[in-house]
Amino acid sequence: MFLAWVLVVGAVLVIGAVHDSQPPQPSAGQAFSTPVAGPTPSRSAAPSAPAVRPLPPAEPDRIRIPAIRVNAPMTKLALDREGALRPPSADKPNLAGWYGKGTAPGSKGTALIAGHVDLPGGRPGVFFELGSLSKGDTIEVSRADRRTAVFTVNAVEVYKKSGFPSEKVYGSSDRPELRVITCGGGYAKKTGYLGNVVAYATLTEVKRL
């Protein structure tokens, strides 16, 4: 499934409409402090909290990001016949999606969550403010097993679609990690958004409901 994500990175999150107020973009200070090789970049900026054991697989049902006031239901995303990921419905601005055939958030590996930055008609999407996240912010994903996986943000970076580091973003990991992805990097009328904003996070706490 990794290859499928690599192939569709330019097509996953391209739906959008220009706003009078453009979505915030990550500052250089929120990027990884040193260049990272390999598929698990967050190792270079791991949070200081004790390691947390991976959770068994369970479907996520809600994502909360307090720093940017996100509290959204989640839907399972699948690939279409051409191998491209179907984005969340544009009829529901406050909806995020997770790749259902990939790692469940909180389980060992790299879980992928995606959502619109904006929508046709000028409505802001669920991750309009994603680029304003900072290192140390938390992302909470509640799951069907009545546990909440709490992730700490390690870095937030923006990439041009033409140079998107697929292995760095989508590569496997030997610990529970999360990537939250939306559009960003400037906007052009003919082509839409020119890149993607990616928040990298690592599991640092598990809450039980």
ABEGO torsion letter per residue (X at the ends): XAAAAAAAAAAABABBBBBABBBBBBBAAABBABBBBEABAAAAABBABBBBBBBBBBBBABBBBAAAGBBBBBBBBBBBAAGBBBBBBAABABBBBBBAABBBBGBBEBBBBBBBABBBGGBBBAAAAAAABBBGBBBBBBBAAGBBBBBBBABBBBBBAAABBAAAAABBBABBBBBBBBBEGEBBAAAEBABBBBBBBBBABBBBX
